[in-house]
Amino acid sequence: MKKIGLMSDTHSYLHPQVFKYFEEVDEIWHAGDIGNVALADQLEAFKPFRAVYGNIDGADIRIRYPETLRFTVEGVEVLMTHIGGYPGKYAPGVREALKKDPPKLFICGHSHILKVMPDPALQLLHMNPGACGQQGWHKVKTLLRFRLDQGRIEQLEVIELPG
């Protein structure tokens, strides 16, 4: 069993309460638009860290993290990218990859819109943790926390950060 903390769109701002809310997680995943290497370094020093780069990330982030990451944790195959869309409205390149070989969990960021929804056609769960940085039009900074256990995605929590 692994506890996961999921975030996206920090845009170089790391809310101090991220460390409190992710204190009990085993891994932190970041779905892109990290913003700078210093922020990534802080998260990597805190917990095991997986990330993809986003459209605002420069070469320093892009050489460190891939555009798309596919991996399996606790029997759950995960596909994570920054610009991915959502069920019924997937981004063109992502749509083909998902149809060809759907994971159990598809994660993206970019929209700054918190969204968790099943895709019954592809038999996967889509997660977008929203945005937890200060830049963008979102009014609430959000994170997701959940557990992976023997092929199951469980105990999903939405966290709203203050201010």
Buried (B, 14 or more C-beta within 10 A) or exposed (E): EBBBBBBBBBBBBBBEBBBEBBEEBBBBBBBBBBBBBEBBEEBBEBBEBBBBBBEBBEEEBEEBBBBBBEEEBBEBBBBBBBBBBBBEEBBEEBBEBBEEEBBBBBBBBBBBBBEBEEBEEBEBBBBBBBBBBEBBEBEEBBBBBBBBBEEEBEEBEBBEBEE
